[in-house]
Amino acid sequence: MTGFPWAHVAITGASSGLGRALAVASARPGATLHLAARDAARLEETAAACRAAGATVATTLLDVRDAAACAAWVAGMERLDLLIANAGISGGTGGAAEPEAQVRAVFDTNVTGVLNTALPALARMAAQAPGADGLRGRVAVVASVVGFVAAPSAPAYSASKAAIQRWAEATDGTRRAQGIRLHAICPGFIRTPMTAPNRFPMPFLISPEEAARRTLAGIAAGRRRVAFPRRAYLLFRLLGALPQGLLARASRTVPAKDISAA
Ligand SMILES: NC(=O)c1ccc[n+]([C@@H]2O[C@H](COP(=O)([O-])OP(=O)(O)OC[C@H]3O[C@@H](n4cnc5c(N)ncnc54)[C@H](OP(=O)(O)O)[C@@H]3O)[C@@H](O)[C@H]2O)c1
């Protein structure tokens, strides 16, 4: 992909799935990519693919739960036009109560972990000159269409995604005046290692490459909420409008998402 107005891009969770696809889709001559994750071998594999496409790539082994390390990562960049806070974990109930350790792990990674990179990014963008698109910078957080539903089979995951989606969209309202935009990315099901173990139907499943294309196109179009595929978004908005008791009964008719993040 070419033609995006941002040259300096940082992506968390770039070692797998959507993050890897976002990195590859952003790679081009003239682009500088800051790629972060915890798995060195998989991160290097993404970096090699991006370098092959002509990008300059810096890799950092980073746990997004480490606030000081995230702040140092952002501070070490020459410039930052676009941060994509993509790193995340999922976990279900397995049909029973969600374990406490999983609830904490999901919130630590998907909410605090997103803020750990997004807040330093916003601070440094506010202090830098506008770029080619007239903006000082953009922060995109990867939420989910699941965030529009209080999902009985994935309580912490659905709540964590709702939190960052609301935060990004609300913050965009005030940061626009500073020349900074925020985007809430709300994908439906994507074929990645995260969804591979799922035993329930995943309607409107798309590839990571398609999800990355739609994500970057939505950001470039300036959309505050980038939700796709359209039919998945509508389905989850409808599910979210159901009475919670009805939703709980309906969710018992399909296999629950497994416990995985504890
Ligand atoms: N797949 C879907 O259907 C779907 C739908 C909607 C939204 N999403 C969201 O999309 C994002 C990417 O998910 P995916 O499907 O691509 O899953 P994935 O293949 O499991 O990738 C998750 C990425 O997050 C990184 N990560 C996890 N915990 C981390 C931590 N503590 N510190 C740093 N990096 C961490 C992983 O890297 P390391 O293990 O190397 O650290 C990996 O690169 C997530 O936020 C997910 O919730 C996914």
The ligand as an SDF file (V2000), in Angstrom:
LIG
                    3D

 48 52  0  0  0  0  0  0  0  0999 V2000
   -8.7710  -11.9060   15.7590 N   0  0  0  0  0  0  0  0  0  0  0  0
   -9.9380  -11.2950   15.8650 C   0  0  0  0  0  0  0  0  0  0  0  0
  -10.9980  -11.8260   15.4680 O   0  0  0  0  0  0  0  0  0  0  0  0
  -10.0240   -9.9100   16.4480 C   0  0  0  0  0  0  0  0  0  0  0  0
  -11.2260   -9.1980   16.3090 C   0  0  0  0  0  0  0  0  0  0  0  0
  -11.3310   -7.9280   16.8470 C   0  0  0  0  0  0  0  0  0  0  0  0
  -10.2560   -7.3660   17.4840 C   0  0  0  0  0  0  0  0  0  0  0  0
   -9.0860   -8.0670   17.6160 N   0  0  0  0  0  0  0  0  0  0  0  0
   -7.9870   -7.4350   18.3070 C   0  0  0  0  0  0  0  0  0  0  0  0
   -6.9000   -7.3020   17.4050 O   0  0  0  0  0  0  0  0  0  0  0  0
   -5.6900   -7.2410   18.1420 C   0  0  0  0  0  0  0  0  0  0  0  0
   -4.7170   -8.2320   17.5380 C   0  0  0  0  0  0  0  0  0  0  0  0
   -5.2480   -9.5360   17.7430 O   0  0  0  0  0  0  0  0  0  0  0  0
   -4.8910  -10.7760   16.7860 P   0  0  0  0  0  0  0  0  0  0  0  0
   -6.1670  -11.3990   16.4130 O   0  0  0  0  0  0  0  0  0  0  0  0
   -3.9290  -10.3430   15.7550 O   0  0  0  0  0  0  0  0  0  0  0  0
   -4.2130  -11.7390   17.8630 O   0  0  0  0  0  0  0  0  0  0  0  0
   -2.8130  -12.4690   17.9250 P   0  0  0  0  0  0  0  0  0  0  0  0
   -2.4520  -13.0620   16.6240 O   0  0  0  0  0  0  0  0  0  0  0  0
   -2.8910  -13.3230   19.1460 O   0  0  0  0  0  0  0  0  0  0  0  0
   -1.8030  -11.2570   18.1980 O   0  0  0  0  0  0  0  0  0  0  0  0
   -1.7870  -10.5760   19.4240 C   0  0  0  0  0  0  0  0  0  0  0  0
   -0.5560   -9.6900   19.4530 C   0  0  0  0  0  0  0  0  0  0  0  0
   -0.5350   -8.9920   20.6980 O   0  0  0  0  0  0  0  0  0  0  0  0
    0.7460   -9.1300   21.2640 C   0  0  0  0  0  0  0  0  0  0  0  0
    0.6710   -9.0710   22.7170 N   0  0  0  0  0  0  0  0  0  0  0  0
   -0.1550   -9.7540   23.5420 C   0  0  0  0  0  0  0  0  0  0  0  0
    0.0940   -9.4420   24.8280 N   0  0  0  0  0  0  0  0  0  0  0  0
    1.1040   -8.5270   24.8020 C   0  0  0  0  0  0  0  0  0  0  0  0
    1.8200   -7.8230   25.8050 C   0  0  0  0  0  0  0  0  0  0  0  0
    1.5490   -7.9740   27.1220 N   0  0  0  0  0  0  0  0  0  0  0  0
    2.7880   -6.9650   25.4230 N   0  0  0  0  0  0  0  0  0  0  0  0
    3.0700   -6.7920   24.1150 C   0  0  0  0  0  0  0  0  0  0  0  0
    2.4500   -7.4280   23.1220 N   0  0  0  0  0  0  0  0  0  0  0  0
    1.4740   -8.2920   23.4700 C   0  0  0  0  0  0  0  0  0  0  0  0
    1.2710  -10.4680   20.7590 C   0  0  0  0  0  0  0  0  0  0  0  0
    2.6750  -10.4510   20.6890 O   0  0  0  0  0  0  0  0  0  0  0  0
    3.6810  -11.2660   21.6460 P   0  0  0  0  0  0  0  0  0  0  0  0
    3.0220  -12.5230   22.0790 O   0  0  0  0  0  0  0  0  0  0  0  0
    4.8890  -11.4610   20.7730 O   0  0  0  0  0  0  0  0  0  0  0  0
    3.9480  -10.3100   22.7600 O   0  0  0  0  0  0  0  0  0  0  0  0
    0.7260  -10.4870   19.3370 C   0  0  0  0  0  0  0  0  0  0  0  0
    1.5980   -9.8270   18.4660 O   0  0  0  0  0  0  0  0  0  0  0  0
   -6.0650   -7.5380   19.5990 C   0  0  0  0  0  0  0  0  0  0  0  0
   -6.1710   -6.3260   20.3170 O   0  0  0  0  0  0  0  0  0  0  0  0
   -7.4190   -8.2060   19.4680 C   0  0  0  0  0  0  0  0  0  0  0  0
   -8.1840   -8.0810   20.6420 O   0  0  0  0  0  0  0  0  0  0  0  0
   -8.9470   -9.3270   17.1010 C   0  0  0  0  0  0  0  0  0  0  0  0
  1  2  1  0
  2  3  2  0
  2  4  1  0
  4  5  1  0
  4 48  2  0
  5  6  2  0
  6  7  1  0
  7  8  2  0
  8  9  1  0
  8 48  1  0
  9 10  1  0
  9 46  1  0
 10 11  1  0
 11 12  1  0
 11 44  1  0
 12 13  1  0
 13 14  1  0
 14 15  2  0
 14 16  1  0
 14 17  1  0
 17 18  1  0
 18 19  2  0
 18 20  1  0
 18 21  1  0
 21 22  1  0
 22 23  1  0
 23 24  1  0
 23 42  1  0
 24 25  1  0
 25 26  1  0
 25 36  1  0
 26 27  1  0
 26 35  1  0
 27 28  2  0
 28 29  1  0
 29 30  1  0
 29 35  2  0
 30 31  1  0
 30 32  2  0
 32 33  1  0
 33 34  2  0
 34 35  1  0
 36 37  1  0
 36 42  1  0
 37 38  1  0
 38 39  2  0
 38 40  1  0
 38 41  1  0
 42 43  1  0
 44 45  1  0
 44 46  1  0
 46 47  1  0
M  CHG  2   8   1  16  -1
M  END
$$$$
